[in-house]
Amino acid sequence: MPKETFFGIDKEKQNRIIQAAIKVFSSHNYNDSSINEVIKLAKIPRGSFYQYFEDKRDLYLYIAQKIMQNFRDDFFKELDEQNGDIFATVKIVFPKQIHEVLGGEYSNFYYYLLQASFMKDFRQKEVKSKDNSKHGWNVKQDFDVIYKMIDKEKLKVKSRSDFDMFIRILITPFIIVITDTFLQMKHESDIPKIDIEEKKQEYLHKLEFIEYGFSKRRL
């Protein structure tokens, strides 16, 4: 995540760097994206970049979190409005996010982010960064908040370990829909061809199996 010096510069300069990075990382895969491109677009000295970020990976993870922040905010807002009903929440929030990922402003970025997520060294860096960044997300803390907010009377969740398992299972249909869609594409130019409404319905269909189970209930 960014160094303290990044948060000390004016907002206009911060935004210039962020927008430059988004443009570069949305135009190439992670390996082919370069710091030089970001520096050129942001119009900053090369030395300044390393005063703000450790390396390209550091910048990349920060940009990913910035882009996904709205999803995180929407999730907590909706969970509160649904009085802790987790299934009602994801039925609203995840289809919206599918639209954002597959057809929104940052769909190209998400396309290349998926490719980066399969890189071993990238995943290792992400794991090390996600829980101890002062300015990034604290995943454990988010899980703690969700656990306190959900209506446990509507779930067969008897312990925190049950809850952790449940959340991982709950997000699986979303991950499958996004991953399968992007993996079937040969190039980012195929993104506009995606039938997003079909993908939303596919997600909701998969979610039904988690909510109601696979076995037929006897009357």
N, CA, C and O of each residue as an XYZ file, in Angstrom:
876
protein
N       0.826     -1.186      0.000
C       0.000      0.000      0.000
C       0.873      1.253      0.000
O       2.064      1.167      0.298
N       0.306      2.414     -0.328
C       1.116      3.636     -0.437
C       1.868      3.970      0.848
O       1.445      3.615      1.948
N       2.986      4.655      0.680
C       3.730      5.163      1.824
C       3.022      6.414      2.338
O       2.167      6.979      1.655
N       3.379      6.832      3.525
C       2.744      8.001      4.122
C       2.933      9.254      3.262
O       2.082     10.143      3.260
N       4.041      9.320      2.541
C       4.308     10.500      1.718
C       3.241     10.685      0.636
O       2.943     11.816      0.251
N       2.664      9.588      0.144
C       1.626      9.692     -0.887
C       0.404     10.429     -0.340
O      -0.184     11.262     -1.030
N       0.031     10.125      0.883
C      -1.148     10.744      1.481
C      -0.870     12.164      1.949
O      -1.777     12.882      2.370
N       0.404     12.563      1.869
C       0.764     13.921      2.239
C       0.737     14.903      1.088
O       0.779     16.115      1.302
N       0.666     14.383     -0.155
C       0.627     15.287     -1.310
C      -0.803     15.728     -1.560
O      -1.735     15.130     -1.023
N      -0.993     16.758     -2.360
C      -2.336     17.297     -2.576
C      -3.213     16.302     -3.337
O      -2.716     15.442     -4.064
N      -4.513     16.439     -3.155
C      -5.473     15.496     -3.727
C      -5.429     15.468     -5.250
O      -5.625     14.417     -5.858
N      -5.177     16.598     -5.854
C      -5.128     16.652     -7.319
C      -4.009     15.772     -7.843
O      -4.188     15.060     -8.831
N      -2.863     15.814     -7.195
C      -1.724     15.001     -7.625
C      -1.984     13.523     -7.344
O      -1.643     12.662     -8.154
N      -2.585     13.238     -6.199
C      -2.950     11.852     -5.888
C      -3.853     11.295     -6.981
O      -3.626     10.202     -7.499
N      -4.879     12.064     -7.320
C      -5.846     11.607     -8.317
C      -5.200     11.437     -9.683
O      -5.555     10.523    -10.426
N      -4.254     12.311    -10.021
C      -3.550     12.217    -11.303
C      -2.786     10.898    -11.397
O      -2.784     10.248    -12.442
N      -2.147     10.512    -10.314
C      -1.398      9.249    -10.276
C      -2.346      8.067    -10.347
O      -2.097      7.100    -11.067
N      -3.440      8.152     -9.590
C      -4.417      7.063     -9.578
C      -5.034      6.862    -10.954
O      -5.140      5.728    -11.420
N      -5.440      7.939    -11.609
C      -6.075      7.835    -12.929
C      -5.089      7.317    -13.977
O      -5.460      6.547    -14.863
N      -3.838      7.744    -13.867
C      -2.813      7.260    -14.795
C      -2.615      5.759    -14.620
O      -2.501      5.022    -15.600
N      -2.573      5.311    -13.366
C      -2.387      3.890    -13.089
C      -3.570      3.071    -13.596
O      -3.385      2.001    -14.177
N      -4.780      3.572    -13.378
C      -5.975      2.870    -13.851
C      -5.931      2.713    -15.370
O      -6.243      1.647    -15.900
N      -5.544      3.772    -16.058
C      -5.489      3.720    -17.523
C      -4.460      2.694    -17.992
O      -4.729      1.929    -18.918
N      -3.297      2.670    -17.371
C      -2.240      1.733    -17.764
C      -2.648      0.298    -17.452
O      -2.516     -0.583    -18.303
N      -3.143      0.055    -16.241
C      -3.497     -1.306    -15.831
C      -4.771     -1.811    -16.509
O      -5.073     -3.003    -16.458
N      -5.509     -0.912    -17.137
C      -6.707     -1.312    -17.884
C      -6.402     -1.535    -19.362
O      -7.270     -1.956    -20.127
N      -5.175     -1.254    -19.752
C      -4.778     -1.376    -21.163
C      -3.862     -2.564    -21.426
O      -3.734     -3.014    -22.565
N      -3.223     -3.074    -20.369
C      -2.279     -4.194    -20.514
C      -2.448     -5.153    -19.352
O      -3.010     -4.807    -18.313
N      -1.947     -6.379    -19.549
C      -1.901     -7.268    -18.398
C      -0.819     -6.778    -17.435
O      -0.025     -5.900    -17.773
N      -0.799     -7.344    -16.259
C       0.083     -6.848    -15.202
C       1.549     -6.850    -15.631
O       2.255     -5.864    -15.415
N       2.010     -7.929    -16.229
C       3.422     -8.035    -16.614
C       3.820     -7.008    -17.667
O       4.950     -6.519    -17.673
N       2.889     -6.685    -18.555
C       3.208     -5.758    -19.640
C       2.998     -4.295    -19.266
O       3.371     -3.401    -20.025
N       2.408     -4.048    -18.107
C       2.229     -2.672    -17.638
C       3.524     -2.197    -16.985
O       4.196     -2.969    -16.300
N       3.871     -0.947    -17.193
C       5.139     -0.460    -16.661
C       4.965      0.805    -15.828
O       4.063      1.611    -16.058
N       5.838      0.949    -14.876
C       5.862      2.156    -14.050
C       6.147      3.373    -14.922
O       5.610      4.453    -14.676
N       6.995      3.204    -15.944
C       7.331      4.322    -16.832
C       6.095      4.916    -17.485
O       5.997      6.132    -17.646
N       5.144      4.053    -17.866
C       3.904      4.541    -18.473
C       3.099      5.374    -17.476
O       2.563      6.430    -17.813
N       3.030      4.877    -16.248
C       2.290      5.592    -15.208
C       2.923      6.954    -14.942
O       2.229      7.967    -14.851
N       4.242      6.964    -14.820
C       4.986      8.197    -14.545
C       4.762      9.223    -15.656
O       4.564     10.410    -15.396
N       4.798      8.740    -16.894
C       4.632      9.622    -18.036
C       3.240     10.243    -18.054
O       3.089     11.446    -18.265
N       2.220      9.407    -17.832
C       0.844      9.902    -17.854
C       0.545     10.818    -16.668
O      -0.181     11.804    -16.799
N       1.110     10.482    -15.518
C       0.859     11.278    -14.317
C       1.707     12.542    -14.271
O       1.452     13.453    -13.484
N       2.722     12.576    -15.131
C       3.621     13.732    -15.208
C       4.325     13.996    -13.866
O       4.298     15.102    -13.326
N       4.955     12.924    -13.356
C       5.730     13.042    -12.119
C       7.129     12.483    -12.363
O       7.298     11.646    -13.250
N       8.134     12.915    -11.610
C       9.487     12.371    -11.744
C       9.524     10.917    -11.291
O       8.749     10.518    -10.422
N      10.403     10.139    -11.865
C      10.519      8.735    -11.486
C      10.857      8.584    -10.002
O      10.350      7.690     -9.323
N      11.709      9.462     -9.522
C      12.092      9.388     -8.115
C      10.910      9.591     -7.181
O      10.858      9.013     -6.095
N       9.965     10.414     -7.610
C       8.789     10.673     -6.782
C       7.940      9.415     -6.611
O       7.355      9.184     -5.553
N       7.884      8.615     -7.662
C       7.065      7.402     -7.594
C       7.494      6.531     -6.418
O       6.655      6.029     -5.670
N       8.797      6.355     -6.261
C       9.289      5.475     -5.203
C       9.236      6.127     -3.824
O       9.503      5.479     -2.812
N       8.896      7.391     -3.791
C       8.600      8.025     -2.512
C       7.167      7.714     -2.083
O       6.817      7.820     -0.907
N       6.347      7.328     -3.063
C       4.932      7.076     -2.800
C       4.590      5.591     -2.702
O       3.724      5.199     -1.920
N       5.283      4.754     -3.511
C       4.993      3.327     -3.546
C       6.286      2.518     -3.535
O       7.335      2.985     -3.979
N       6.187      1.294     -3.016
C       7.359      0.418     -2.987
C       7.739     -0.042     -4.391
O       8.912     -0.039     -4.765
N       6.725     -0.436     -5.159
C       6.967     -0.970     -6.500
C       5.650     -1.014     -7.272
O       4.629     -0.509     -6.805
N       5.685     -1.612     -8.436
C       4.495     -1.696     -9.289
C       3.388     -2.497     -8.607
O       2.218     -2.123     -8.685
N       3.738     -3.577     -7.951
C       2.762     -4.419     -7.284
C       2.023     -3.647     -6.183
O       0.814     -3.778     -5.995
N       2.794     -2.856     -5.485
C       2.252     -2.037     -4.411
C       1.187     -1.085     -4.951
O       0.110     -0.953     -4.370
N       1.494     -0.432     -6.052
C       0.547      0.465     -6.697
C      -0.675     -0.301     -7.202
O      -1.809      0.149     -7.042
N      -0.435     -1.447     -7.806
C      -1.508     -2.238     -8.399
C      -2.546     -2.649     -7.348
O      -3.750     -2.523     -7.575
N      -2.077     -3.136     -6.212
C      -2.989     -3.566     -5.165
C      -3.788     -2.398     -4.602
O      -4.961     -2.542     -4.256
N      -3.146     -1.255     -4.515
C      -3.833     -0.068     -4.025
C      -4.946      0.350     -4.993
O      -6.057      0.673     -4.573
N      -4.637      0.338     -6.281
C      -5.634      0.702     -7.290
C      -6.802     -0.281     -7.263
O      -7.959      0.123     -7.376
N      -6.501     -1.570     -7.112
C      -7.557     -2.588     -7.052
C      -8.487     -2.313     -5.880
O      -9.707     -2.405     -6.018
N      -7.923     -1.978     -4.736
C      -8.756     -1.697     -3.571
C      -9.570     -0.416     -3.756
O     -10.720     -0.342     -3.323
N      -8.981      0.579     -4.390
C      -9.709      1.824     -4.645
C     -10.925      1.558     -5.532
O     -12.020      2.056     -5.271
N     -10.715      0.770     -6.575
C     -11.791      0.493     -7.525
C     -12.902     -0.327     -6.877
O     -14.079     -0.124     -7.177
N     -12.539     -1.249     -5.993
C     -13.533     -2.123     -5.378
C     -14.152     -1.541     -4.108
O     -14.997     -2.180     -3.481
N     -13.740     -0.343     -3.730
C     -14.239      0.262     -2.506
C     -15.752      0.487     -2.534
O     -16.427      0.302     -1.521
N     -16.278      0.883     -3.680
C     -17.724      1.119     -3.783
C     -18.522     -0.141     -3.507
O     -19.581     -0.096     -2.881
N     -17.999     -1.277     -3.985
C     -18.668     -2.555     -3.736
C     -18.705     -2.844     -2.237
O     -19.732     -3.260     -1.702
N     -17.606     -2.625     -1.584
C     -17.509     -2.844     -0.140
C     -18.490     -1.941      0.605
O     -19.198     -2.392      1.506
N     -18.526     -0.678      0.226
C     -19.429      0.275      0.875
C     -20.884     -0.107      0.646
O     -21.697     -0.059      1.569
N     -21.214     -0.490     -0.593
C     -22.589     -0.880     -0.924
C     -23.019     -2.108     -0.120
O     -24.160     -2.208      0.331
N     -22.083     -3.031      0.045
C     -22.405     -4.266      0.767
C     -22.817     -3.965      2.205
O     -23.854     -4.438      2.668
N     -22.010     -3.181      2.908
C     -22.317     -2.879      4.301
C     -23.586     -2.030      4.427
O     -24.375     -2.215      5.354
N     -23.771     -1.121      3.508
C     -24.976     -0.277      3.525
C     -26.219     -1.137      3.329
O     -27.206     -0.983      4.048
N     -26.169     -2.043      2.353
C     -27.321     -2.887      2.062
C     -27.582     -3.882      3.196
O     -28.735     -4.158      3.527
N     -26.524     -4.415      3.783
C     -26.689     -5.361      4.888
C     -27.389     -4.686      6.065
O     -28.205     -5.305      6.748
N     -27.070     -3.432      6.294
C     -27.719     -2.668      7.357
C     -29.185     -2.424      7.016
O     -30.058     -2.571      7.871
N     -29.455     -2.050      5.759
C     -30.828     -1.772      5.349
C     -31.692     -3.033      5.348
O     -32.906     -2.962      5.538
N     -31.055     -4.186      5.134
C     -31.788     -5.456      5.129
C     -31.839     -6.092      6.519
O     -32.209     -7.257      6.671
N     -31.461     -5.303      7.530
C     -31.517     -5.769      8.929
C     -30.746     -7.073      9.150
O     -31.175     -7.950      9.899
N     -29.604     -7.173      8.481
C     -28.731     -8.324      8.696
C     -29.078     -9.560      7.889
O     -28.464    -10.610      8.076
N     -30.053     -9.454      6.994
C     -30.422    -10.601      6.152
C     -29.377    -10.734      5.046
O     -29.396     -9.981      4.072
N     -28.479    -11.682      5.201
C     -27.338    -11.798      4.296
C     -27.747    -12.230      2.899
O     -27.162    -11.769      1.919
N     -28.746    -13.112      2.785
C     -29.163    -13.555      1.456
C     -29.886    -12.436      0.703
O     -29.681    -12.261     -0.498
N     -30.722    -11.688      1.404
C     -31.383    -10.553      0.760
C     -30.348     -9.535      0.289
O     -30.508     -8.899     -0.753
N     -29.298     -9.396      1.069
C     -28.232     -8.444      0.734
C     -27.481     -8.850     -0.529
O     -27.325     -8.042     -1.445
N     -27.018    -10.092     -0.582
C     -26.207    -10.498     -1.736
C     -27.033    -10.588     -3.013
O     -26.490    -10.445     -4.109
N     -28.340    -10.824     -2.888
C     -29.202    -10.858     -4.075
C     -29.314     -9.488     -4.729
O     -29.613     -9.381     -5.918
N     -29.075     -8.451     -3.952
C     -29.101     -7.095     -4.484
C     -27.708     -6.622     -4.889
O     -27.516     -6.085     -5.980
N     -26.744     -6.829     -3.999
C     -25.408     -6.263     -4.200
C     -24.595     -7.016     -5.250
O     -23.954     -6.382     -6.088
N     -24.603     -8.333     -5.228
C     -23.754     -9.079     -6.156
C     -24.167     -8.943     -7.616
O     -23.291     -8.805     -8.470
N     -25.470     -8.976     -7.950
C     -25.832     -8.708     -9.351
C     -25.377     -7.327     -9.815
O     -24.944     -7.165    -10.955
N     -25.475     -6.328     -8.929
C     -24.979     -4.990     -9.269
C     -23.484     -5.028     -9.541
O     -22.996     -4.364    -10.455
N     -22.751     -5.813     -8.739
C     -21.311     -5.899     -8.931
C     -20.953     -6.677    -10.188
O     -19.949     -6.379    -10.835
N     -21.757     -7.663    -10.537
C     -21.537     -8.389    -11.796
C     -21.658     -7.416    -12.961
O     -20.867     -7.471    -13.902
N     -22.641     -6.531    -12.901
C     -22.798     -5.515    -13.946
C     -21.579     -4.596    -13.976
O     -21.097     -4.233    -15.049
N     -21.085     -4.223    -12.808
C     -19.929     -3.333    -12.726
C     -18.672     -4.004    -13.273
O     -17.918     -3.391    -14.029
N     -18.448     -5.248    -12.896
C     -17.239     -5.963    -13.311
C     -17.249     -6.268    -14.807
O     -16.229     -6.129    -15.481
N     -18.396     -6.682    -15.317
C     -18.465     -7.123    -16.712
C     -18.846     -6.016    -17.688
O     -18.582     -6.135    -18.885
N     -19.455     -4.950    -17.202
C     -19.895     -3.916    -18.135
C     -19.723     -2.495    -17.652
O     -20.203     -1.556    -18.287
N     -19.044     -2.328    -16.532
C     -18.877     -1.006    -15.965
C     -17.633     -0.285    -16.467
O     -16.947     -0.751    -17.377
N     -17.366      0.843    -15.862
C     -16.242      1.699    -16.262
C     -14.896      0.989    -16.155
O     -13.976      1.279    -16.920
N     -14.782      0.062    -15.210
C     -13.489     -0.569    -14.944
C     -13.444     -2.043    -15.369
O     -12.636     -2.817    -14.853
N     -14.305     -2.423    -16.301
C     -14.364     -3.833    -16.704
C     -13.036     -4.325    -17.255
O     -12.650     -5.465    -16.997
N     -12.326     -3.485    -18.012
C     -11.014     -3.893    -18.531
C     -10.022     -4.128    -17.400
O      -9.224     -5.064    -17.447
N     -10.078     -3.279    -16.393
C      -9.184     -3.463    -15.245
C      -9.472     -4.798    -14.561
O      -8.545     -5.532    -14.220
N     -10.743     -5.112    -14.362
C     -11.107     -6.377    -13.725
C     -10.647     -7.567    -14.568
O     -10.219     -8.591    -14.035
N     -10.742     -7.417    -15.871
C     -10.312     -8.490    -16.780
C      -8.841     -8.820    -16.560
O      -8.472     -9.989    -16.445
N      -8.011     -7.801    -16.501
C      -6.578     -8.026    -16.301
C      -6.254     -8.372    -14.845
O      -5.265     -9.050    -14.569
N      -7.095     -7.903    -13.915
C      -6.896     -8.253    -12.507
C      -7.073     -9.751    -12.300
O      -6.341    -10.367    -11.524
N      -8.046    -10.336    -12.995
C      -8.246    -11.783    -12.884
C      -7.010    -12.531    -13.363
O      -6.586    -13.504    -12.740
N      -6.436    -12.077    -14.465
C      -5.216    -12.711    -14.959
C      -4.097    -12.613    -13.927
O      -3.371    -13.581    -13.698
N      -3.960    -11.454    -13.311
C      -2.905    -11.250    -12.316
C      -3.114    -12.136    -11.099
O      -2.149    -12.572    -10.472
N      -4.384    -12.407    -10.759
C      -4.669    -13.193     -9.562
C      -4.177    -14.628     -9.664
O      -4.043    -15.312     -8.649
N      -3.904    -15.097    -10.897
C      -3.396    -16.449    -11.080
C      -1.869    -16.519    -10.977
O      -1.291    -17.606    -10.990
N      -1.228    -15.365    -10.877
C       0.226    -15.334    -10.763
C       0.634    -15.626     -9.325
O       0.143    -14.980     -8.399
N       1.515    -16.581     -9.132
C       1.893    -17.029     -7.798
C       2.476    -15.910     -6.944
O       2.050    -15.717     -5.806
N       3.442    -15.172     -7.476
C       4.085    -14.135     -6.666
C       3.117    -13.004     -6.350
O       3.211    -12.385     -5.290
N       2.183    -12.728     -7.264
C       1.191    -11.686     -7.028
C       0.274    -12.089     -5.875
O      -0.025    -11.268     -5.008
N      -0.178    -13.355     -5.857
C      -1.055    -13.835     -4.792
C      -0.352    -13.789     -3.448
O      -0.959    -13.412     -2.445
N       0.913    -14.166     -3.413
C       1.663    -14.151     -2.163
C       1.779    -12.743     -1.619
O       1.631    -12.528     -0.416
N       2.044    -11.776     -2.495
C       2.157    -10.382     -2.079
C       0.813     -9.883     -1.569
O       0.754     -9.148     -0.584
N      -0.267    -10.280     -2.236
C      -1.594     -9.831     -1.849
C      -1.951    -10.336     -0.464
O      -2.500     -9.596      0.351
N      -1.635    -11.609     -0.195
C      -1.926    -12.189      1.105
C      -1.193    -11.452      2.214
O      -1.750    -11.214      3.285
N       0.051    -11.093      1.954
C       0.836    -10.380      2.954
C       0.321     -8.976      3.188
O       0.465     -8.439      4.286
N      -0.285     -8.367      2.161
C      -0.660     -6.958      2.251
C      -2.063     -6.727      2.794
O      -2.316     -5.694      3.414
N      -2.966     -7.649      2.580
C      -4.373     -7.307      2.746
C      -4.813     -7.106      4.197
O      -5.796     -6.408      4.446
N      -4.107     -7.701      5.154
C      -4.560     -7.600      6.527
C      -3.764     -6.638      7.390
O      -4.116     -6.424      8.550
N      -2.705     -6.057      6.858
C      -1.884     -5.223      7.722
C      -1.565     -3.869      7.106
O      -0.579     -3.231      7.472
N      -2.400     -3.432      6.171
C      -2.177     -2.130      5.557
C      -2.968     -1.062      6.297
O      -4.170     -1.201      6.525
N      -2.282     -0.013      6.659
C      -2.933      1.068      7.391
C      -4.012      1.733      6.557
O      -5.053      2.123      7.085
N      -3.775      1.866      5.258
C      -4.706      2.577      4.395
C      -5.508      1.640      3.499
O      -6.337      2.102      2.715
N      -5.278      0.340      3.599
C      -6.018     -0.606      2.775
C      -7.126     -1.281      3.562
O      -7.528     -0.794      4.619
N      -7.621     -2.402      3.049
C      -8.667     -3.127      3.740
C      -8.066     -4.011      4.814
O      -6.941     -4.492      4.680
N      -8.817     -4.220      5.869
C      -8.480     -5.221      6.862
C      -9.558     -6.287      6.753
O     -10.657     -6.114      7.278
N      -9.254     -7.381      6.078
C     -10.252     -8.402      5.775
C     -10.820     -9.025      7.045
O     -12.029     -9.233      7.147
N      -9.972     -9.318      7.995
C     -10.438     -9.910      9.249
C     -11.405     -8.963      9.948
O     -12.423     -9.392     10.491
N     -11.085     -7.695      9.932
C     -11.946     -6.705     10.564
C     -13.303     -6.638      9.861
O     -14.340     -6.526     10.515
N     -13.293     -6.707      8.532
C     -14.546     -6.713      7.773
C     -15.398     -7.932      8.129
O     -16.613     -7.821      8.293
N     -14.760     -9.082      8.246
C     -15.477    -10.307      8.620
C     -16.087    -10.158     10.014
O     -17.207    -10.606     10.259
N     -15.348     -9.530     10.920
C     -15.858     -9.313     12.275
C     -17.123     -8.458     12.249
O     -18.088     -8.739     12.960
N     -17.108     -7.406     11.419
C     -18.256     -6.506     11.319
C     -19.459     -7.241     10.733
O     -20.572     -7.112     11.242
N     -19.239     -8.012      9.663
C     -20.331     -8.766      9.044
C     -20.927     -9.746     10.040
O     -22.145     -9.904     10.121
N     -20.056    -10.405     10.799
C     -20.508    -11.400     11.774
C     -21.430    -10.761     12.811
O     -22.410    -11.372     13.235
N     -21.119     -9.548     13.213
C     -21.939     -8.841     14.196
C     -23.253     -8.348     13.583
O     -24.272     -8.250     14.266
N     -23.210     -8.039     12.281
C     -24.385     -7.450     11.636
C     -25.417     -8.472     11.174
O     -26.611     -8.168     11.165
N     -24.995     -9.662     10.793
C     -25.932    -10.613     10.198
C     -26.964    -11.111     11.209
O     -26.703    -11.205     12.408
N     -28.131    -11.422     10.682
C     -29.200    -12.007     11.495
C     -28.943    -13.508     11.571
O     -29.280    -14.247     10.646
N     -28.352    -13.953     12.662
C     -27.946    -15.354     12.804
C     -29.142    -16.287     12.992
O     -29.023    -17.498     12.805
N     -30.299    -15.720     13.363
C     -31.495    -16.547     13.537
C     -31.964    -17.147     12.216
O     -32.680    -18.149     12.204
N     -31.563    -16.539     11.109
C     -31.971    -17.031      9.793
C     -30.969    -18.009      9.189
O     -31.164    -18.499      8.077
N     -29.893    -18.292      9.928
C     -28.839    -19.153      9.400
C     -28.508    -20.282     10.366
O     -28.718    -20.167     11.574
N     -27.993    -21.358      9.824
C     -27.509    -22.457     10.658
C     -26.034    -22.213     10.997
O     -25.166    -23.037     10.709
N     -25.784    -21.085     11.601
C     -24.430    -20.685     11.971
C     -24.333    -20.717     13.487
O     -24.941    -19.896     14.173
N     -23.563    -21.670     14.008
C     -23.487    -21.849     15.452
C     -22.190    -21.294     16.059
O     -22.078    -21.153     17.277
N     -21.226    -20.986     15.206
C     -19.938    -20.515     15.712
C     -19.291    -19.595     14.688
O     -19.760    -19.466     13.557
N     -18.214    -18.967     15.106
C     -17.489    -18.091     14.185
C     -16.864    -18.905     13.060
O     -16.807    -18.434     11.924
N     -16.401    -20.096     13.343
C     -15.812    -20.930     12.290
C     -16.872    -21.332     11.269
O     -16.587    -21.419     10.075
N     -18.107    -21.580     11.744
C     -19.215    -21.860     10.823
C     -19.447    -20.660      9.909
O     -19.645    -20.802      8.703
N     -19.419    -19.480     10.514
C     -19.647    -18.251      9.759
C     -18.580    -18.051      8.696
O     -18.903    -17.743      7.549
N     -17.307    -18.222      9.059
C     -16.220    -18.045      8.096
C     -16.382    -18.990      6.909
O     -16.172    -18.601      5.760
N     -16.758    -20.234      7.200
C     -16.981    -21.205      6.132
C     -18.160    -20.781      5.265
O     -18.105    -20.873      4.039
N     -19.218    -20.321      5.906
C     -20.420    -19.896      5.190
C     -20.118    -18.748      4.226
O     -20.551    -18.779      3.074
N     -19.387    -17.745      4.685
C     -19.077    -16.590      3.837
C     -18.264    -17.020      2.624
O     -18.509    -16.545      1.515
N     -17.312    -17.903      2.820
C     -16.495    -18.376      1.694
C     -17.340    -19.133      0.678
O     -17.134    -19.010     -0.530
N     -18.282    -19.909      1.173
C     -19.192    -20.618      0.269
C     -20.134    -19.638     -0.420
O     -20.443    -19.791     -1.602
N     -20.588    -18.633      0.324
C     -21.556    -17.676     -0.197
C     -21.023    -16.885     -1.390
O     -21.776    -16.582     -2.316
N     -19.743    -16.551     -1.376
C     -19.187    -15.736     -2.460
C     -18.774    -16.579     -3.670
O     -18.431    -16.038     -4.721
N     -18.810    -17.904     -3.514
C     -18.352    -18.786     -4.592
C     -19.131    -18.607     -5.897
O     -18.499    -18.523     -6.950
N     -20.467    -18.544     -5.890
C     -21.185    -18.365     -7.169
C     -20.775    -17.102     -7.908
O     -20.657    -17.104     -9.134
N     -20.559    -16.030     -7.170
C     -20.116    -14.774     -7.790
C     -18.757    -14.959     -8.454
O     -18.557    -14.549     -9.598
N     -17.833    -15.571     -7.740
C     -16.487    -15.784     -8.275
C     -16.528    -16.673     -9.509
O     -15.823    -16.421    -10.486
N     -17.357    -17.719     -9.462
C     -17.462    -18.646    -10.592
C     -17.972    -17.928    -11.839
O     -17.417    -18.096    -12.925
N     -19.026    -17.131    -11.683
C     -19.610    -16.430    -12.831
C     -18.597    -15.484    -13.456
O     -18.429    -15.478    -14.676
N     -17.921    -14.688    -12.643
C     -16.949    -13.727    -13.160
C     -15.755    -14.439    -13.790
O     -15.330    -14.105    -14.896
N     -15.227    -15.414    -13.077
C     -14.031    -16.123    -13.561
C     -14.311    -16.870    -14.855
O     -13.547    -16.758    -15.814
N     -15.397    -17.631    -14.891
C     -15.732    -18.395    -16.097
C     -15.958    -17.472    -17.287
O     -15.538    -17.778    -18.403
N     -16.618    -16.350    -17.051
C     -16.889    -15.416    -18.146
C     -15.599    -14.862    -18.729
O     -15.422    -14.854    -19.947
N     -14.705    -14.403    -17.882
C     -13.448    -13.828    -18.359
C     -12.523    -14.882    -18.975
O     -11.836    -14.607    -19.959
N     -12.507    -16.070    -18.405
C     -11.624    -17.121    -18.928
C     -12.064    -17.601    -20.312
O     -11.245    -18.091    -21.091
N     -13.334    -17.464    -20.611
C     -13.842    -17.880    -21.918
C     -13.538    -16.855    -23.002
O     -13.693    -17.136    -24.190
N     -13.110    -15.678    -22.595
C     -12.808    -14.620    -23.550
C     -11.367    -14.724    -24.024
O     -10.480    -15.116    -23.267
N     -11.145    -14.374    -25.269
C      -9.800    -14.401    -25.828
C      -9.092    -13.054    -25.675
O      -7.863    -12.980    -25.675
N      -9.887    -11.999    -25.546
C      -9.292    -10.658    -25.486
C     -10.280     -9.716    -24.819
O     -11.481     -9.986    -24.795
N      -9.788     -8.627    -24.286
C     -10.645     -7.644    -23.622
C     -11.705     -7.079    -24.555
O     -12.751     -6.619    -24.098
N     -11.444     -7.107    -25.860
C     -12.409     -6.568    -26.830
C     -13.695     -7.377    -26.851
O     -14.702     -6.925    -27.396
N     -13.674     -8.582    -26.258
C     -14.878     -9.411    -26.206
C     -15.822     -8.984    -25.089
O     -16.961     -9.449    -25.043
N     -15.380     -8.115    -24.194
C     -16.192     -7.720    -23.045
C     -17.556     -7.152    -23.454
O     -18.562     -7.525    -22.851
N     -17.630     -6.264    -24.453
C     -18.941     -5.703    -24.821
C     -19.946     -6.751    -25.327
O     -21.145     -6.476    -25.391
N     -19.469     -7.929    -25.679
C     -20.347     -8.965    -26.213
C     -21.045     -9.765    -25.119
O     -21.911    -10.589    -25.414
N     -20.684     -9.534    -23.876
C     -21.225    -10.310    -22.761
C     -22.692     -9.947    -22.522
O     -23.060     -8.772    -22.504
N     -23.515    -10.970    -22.340
C     -24.913    -10.767    -21.972
C     -24.957    -10.673    -20.443
O     -25.027    -11.691    -19.756
N     -24.915     -9.461    -19.925
C     -24.788     -9.254    -18.486
C     -26.026     -9.727    -17.730
O     -25.902    -10.300    -16.648
N     -27.211     -9.499    -18.280
C     -28.427     -9.943    -17.606
C     -28.444    -11.463    -17.464
O     -28.909    -12.000    -16.459
N     -27.936    -12.137    -18.471
C     -27.849    -13.595    -18.416
C     -26.902    -14.025    -17.297
O     -27.168    -15.001    -16.596
N     -25.801    -13.298    -17.130
C     -24.830    -13.611    -16.086
C     -25.415    -13.365    -14.697
O     -25.129    -14.110    -13.760
N     -26.222    -12.336    -14.563
C     -26.877    -12.067    -13.285
C     -27.813    -13.214    -12.911
O     -27.832    -13.664    -11.765
N     -28.586    -13.679    -13.885
C     -29.508    -14.784    -13.630
C     -28.752    -16.073    -13.324
O     -29.181    -16.880    -12.499
N     -27.641    -16.249    -13.990
C     -26.802    -17.418    -13.718
C     -26.314    -17.396    -12.265
O     -26.300    -18.419    -11.580
N     -25.919    -16.214    -11.822
C     -25.467    -16.073    -10.438
C     -26.591    -16.396     -9.461
O     -26.392    -17.161     -8.517
N     -27.773    -15.818     -9.683
C     -28.894    -16.031     -8.773
C     -29.318    -17.495     -8.741
O     -29.726    -18.006     -7.698
N     -29.222    -18.158     -9.871
C     -29.551    -19.588     -9.931
C     -28.570    -20.388     -9.080
O     -28.981    -21.272     -8.329
N     -27.296    -20.090     -9.189
C     -26.284    -20.783     -8.382
C     -26.478    -20.489     -6.894
O     -26.288    -21.365     -6.050
N     -26.855    -19.254     -6.583
C     -27.058    -18.863     -5.188
C     -28.198    -19.646     -4.548
O     -28.162    -19.939     -3.353
N     -29.206    -19.982     -5.344
C     -30.351    -20.737     -4.822
C     -29.918    -22.054     -4.190
O     -30.493    -22.482     -3.189
N     -28.915    -22.693     -4.766
C     -28.462    -23.974     -4.234
C     -27.825    -23.813     -2.853
O     -27.888    -24.717     -2.020
N     -27.217    -22.663     -2.627
C     -26.633    -22.404     -1.308
C     -27.732    -22.063     -0.302
O     -27.690    -22.494      0.850
N     -28.708    -21.290     -0.752
C     -29.770    -20.864      0.156
C     -30.728    -22.002      0.503
O     -31.163    -22.127      1.648
N     -31.056    -22.834     -0.496
C     -32.075    -23.866     -0.276
C     -31.538    -25.293     -0.298
O     -32.245    -26.232      0.069
N     -30.295    -25.454     -0.725
C     -29.703    -26.792     -0.729
C     -29.964    -27.552     -2.021
O     -30.741    -27.118     -2.871
N     -29.298    -28.695     -2.152
C     -29.447    -29.534     -3.336
C     -30.454    -30.656     -3.148
O     -31.036    -31.139     -4.118
N     -30.658    -31.065     -1.925
C     -31.554    -32.212     -1.694
C     -33.010    -31.763     -1.758
O     -33.344    -30.629     -1.415
N     -33.877    -32.692     -2.214
C     -35.308    -32.407     -2.265
C     -35.893    -32.645     -0.870
O     -35.706    -33.702     -0.268
N     -36.597    -31.641     -0.382
C     -37.170    -31.765      0.947
C     -38.511    -32.499      0.889
O     -39.351    -32.244      0.026
N     -38.673    -33.398      1.821
C     -39.935    -34.133      1.880
C     -40.968    -33.295      2.619
O     -40.673    -32.667      3.636
N     -42.175    -33.300      2.089
C     -43.266    -32.554      2.716
C     -43.867    -33.351      3.873
O     -44.801    -32.883      4.525
